[in-house]
Amino acid sequence: MSFTPYDRPVRAAFLGLGRIYDLNVRAYVGNPDVEVVALVDPSEERRAQRQGDWPDAKVFTSAAELAASGLEIDAVEVLLPTPLHTDGVVDLFDYGWHVNLQKPMCDDLASAQRMLDAARAKGRVLRVMENYLFYEPLRKLKEIVQSGEIGEVSGYHMKMVGSGRGGWDVPASSYEWQFQQMQRGRGILVFDDGWHKASTAIWLFGPIKEVRAWVGRTEVVPGVEIDAPTTITWEHQNGIRGVWDITLGVDMYLRSDYYTNDERWEITGRKGYARVNRCTGRGIQQPSLEVYVDGEMRSYHALDDDWASSFRDSGRHWLRWLHTGEGPMLWSGNEAVNVLRFALAIYASSTAGGTGVNPASIE
Ligand SMILES: NC(=O)c1ccc[n+]([C@@H]2O[C@H](COP(=O)([O-])OP(=O)(O)OC[C@H]3O[C@@H](n4cnc5c(N)ncnc54)[C@H](O)[C@@H]3O)[C@@H](O)[C@H]2O)c1
């Protein structure tokens, strides 16, 4: 890929102005690396709502309308419903724009390949944003583990409880496309939220050689099944094993400024352990990171553990990257395919009764 870094503010457009715009926008506000020049959404209500943030930006009902306008664009922040990602992104490359795409990138490898091929054909860059890799407690967790403080890693555990009460409002229109995804076998806990957990696993300990999974389901209202209880285990190429349990607390209230996810990451070493107590929601009201070694617990009280800050920092990383073209993109399109492979291996294993599946063998 040949990429020429920008020596002026990047001219950016937002494509999709729905729920998650509220967090992605934080990377753009007050950022001299970027100039927001266009806002695109078919919803008049959304366009009017977001225009207040960017009074000088032009508004459009579709990416095609933006392209036809002749307005100069360098990069697009893609916040489309997941089922629209592949066709939408291929069109953006045809228009000649770089793309920062929300996760999950798409549902299958053929769609991912279409996006990668389109990027290559047009000499444009595909990034699949992963805000969890910018969440300060998780970054500190990784740093502590790498420092050797808890000793050689013996294994780790991730936990996700989808709770039914609390948090911010999610528009009914978001549930419509999530429901489509569920019907295609790409559930909201294993695939949509799970994308983040799969990402953090690969980011922490590298490539995965075997996955064993048992994907369950629970009918929460007639006709709507959520993909829990689910248990997933895997082994990295370096021999470290991970376990991830996904459960539902349908009637559980969870205090959260965002989604009601009660999440944990706990890494056990030969000498101690380190645990991130929460991420999206305000589950355990203790310091977000604790480290136990030799009978003593150390707590981190001053980390930026507001989940929204991870969006700000992930987006800033991308907008800076466009000015340097150097360093990890977290994630490049190709790296994001490894996350997709992990997810697909989970389904393949579960379908086969929990047998071991190598993500690299998925076709
Ligand atoms: N990183 C995270 O933690 C996180 C959290 C939530 C959502 N997401 C991802 O962000 C994406 C968007 O999710 P959301 O919750 O904001 O969805 P949403 O349904 O709230 O918003 C989607 C917006 O896209 C608009 N839209 C639909 N078709 C369009 C088109 N052709 N062109 C332009 N705009 C169009 C809709 O009108 C809507 O305003 C999804 O891929 C989702 O998985 C990521």
The ligand as an SDF file (V2000), in Angstrom:
LIG
                    3D

 44 48  0  0  0  0  0  0  0  0999 V2000
  -17.1630    0.4750   19.1420 N   0  0  0  0  0  0  0  0  0  0  0  0
  -18.2750    0.2340   19.8110 C   0  0  0  0  0  0  0  0  0  0  0  0
  -18.2040   -0.0860   20.9810 O   0  0  0  0  0  0  0  0  0  0  0  0
  -19.6120    0.3530   19.1250 C   0  0  0  0  0  0  0  0  0  0  0  0
  -20.7480    0.6220   19.8920 C   0  0  0  0  0  0  0  0  0  0  0  0
  -21.9680    0.7580   19.2280 C   0  0  0  0  0  0  0  0  0  0  0  0
  -22.0510    0.5990   17.8530 C   0  0  0  0  0  0  0  0  0  0  0  0
  -20.9150    0.2990   17.1500 N   0  0  0  0  0  0  0  0  0  0  0  0
  -20.9870    0.0800   15.6900 C   0  0  0  0  0  0  0  0  0  0  0  0
  -21.2470    1.3240   15.0430 O   0  0  0  0  0  0  0  0  0  0  0  0
  -22.0560    1.1270   13.8920 C   0  0  0  0  0  0  0  0  0  0  0  0
  -23.2910    2.0240   14.0090 C   0  0  0  0  0  0  0  0  0  0  0  0
  -24.0020    1.6740   15.1760 O   0  0  0  0  0  0  0  0  0  0  0  0
  -25.0630    2.6680   15.8610 P   0  0  0  0  0  0  0  0  0  0  0  0
  -25.4030    2.0450   17.1650 O   0  0  0  0  0  0  0  0  0  0  0  0
  -24.6210    4.0790   15.8140 O   0  0  0  0  0  0  0  0  0  0  0  0
  -26.3050    2.4850   14.8660 O   0  0  0  0  0  0  0  0  0  0  0  0
  -27.5720    3.4490   14.6810 P   0  0  0  0  0  0  0  0  0  0  0  0
  -28.6240    2.5900   14.0940 O   0  0  0  0  0  0  0  0  0  0  0  0
  -27.8650    4.1910   15.9450 O   0  0  0  0  0  0  0  0  0  0  0  0
  -27.0570    4.5310   13.6250 O   0  0  0  0  0  0  0  0  0  0  0  0
  -26.8150    4.2380   12.2810 C   0  0  0  0  0  0  0  0  0  0  0  0
  -27.0510    5.5160   11.4890 C   0  0  0  0  0  0  0  0  0  0  0  0
  -26.7320    5.2590   10.1040 O   0  0  0  0  0  0  0  0  0  0  0  0
  -27.7140    5.9010    9.3160 C   0  0  0  0  0  0  0  0  0  0  0  0
  -27.7410    5.2840    7.9870 N   0  0  0  0  0  0  0  0  0  0  0  0
  -28.4490    4.2070    7.5680 C   0  0  0  0  0  0  0  0  0  0  0  0
  -28.2030    3.9680    6.2640 N   0  0  0  0  0  0  0  0  0  0  0  0
  -27.3020    4.9130    5.8670 C   0  0  0  0  0  0  0  0  0  0  0  0
  -26.6620    5.1940    4.6330 C   0  0  0  0  0  0  0  0  0  0  0  0
  -26.8590    4.4170    3.5490 N   0  0  0  0  0  0  0  0  0  0  0  0
  -25.8190    6.2520    4.5670 N   0  0  0  0  0  0  0  0  0  0  0  0
  -25.5810    7.0210    5.6600 C   0  0  0  0  0  0  0  0  0  0  0  0
  -26.1650    6.7910    6.8580 N   0  0  0  0  0  0  0  0  0  0  0  0
  -27.0100    5.7580    6.9500 C   0  0  0  0  0  0  0  0  0  0  0  0
  -28.9970    5.7380   10.1000 C   0  0  0  0  0  0  0  0  0  0  0  0
  -29.9970    6.6870    9.6900 O   0  0  0  0  0  0  0  0  0  0  0  0
  -28.5040    5.9860   11.5240 C   0  0  0  0  0  0  0  0  0  0  0  0
  -28.5560    7.3620   11.8860 O   0  0  0  0  0  0  0  0  0  0  0  0
  -22.3520   -0.3750   13.8530 C   0  0  0  0  0  0  0  0  0  0  0  0
  -21.4360   -1.0320   13.0130 O   0  0  0  0  0  0  0  0  0  0  0  0
  -22.1210   -0.8230   15.2870 C   0  0  0  0  0  0  0  0  0  0  0  0
  -21.7500   -2.1870   15.4140 O   0  0  0  0  0  0  0  0  0  0  0  0
  -19.7100    0.1730   17.7620 C   0  0  0  0  0  0  0  0  0  0  0  0
  1  2  1  0
  2  3  2  0
  2  4  1  0
  4  5  1  0
  4 44  2  0
  5  6  2  0
  6  7  1  0
  7  8  2  0
  8  9  1  0
  8 44  1  0
  9 10  1  0
  9 42  1  0
 10 11  1  0
 11 12  1  0
 11 40  1  0
 12 13  1  0
 13 14  1  0
 14 15  2  0
 14 16  1  0
 14 17  1  0
 17 18  1  0
 18 19  2  0
 18 20  1  0
 18 21  1  0
 21 22  1  0
 22 23  1  0
 23 24  1  0
 23 38  1  0
 24 25  1  0
 25 26  1  0
 25 36  1  0
 26 27  1  0
 26 35  1  0
 27 28  2  0
 28 29  1  0
 29 30  1  0
 29 35  2  0
 30 31  1  0
 30 32  2  0
 32 33  1  0
 33 34  2  0
 34 35  1  0
 36 37  1  0
 36 38  1  0
 38 39  1  0
 40 41  1  0
 40 42  1  0
 42 43  1  0
M  CHG  2   8   1  16  -1
M  END
$$$$
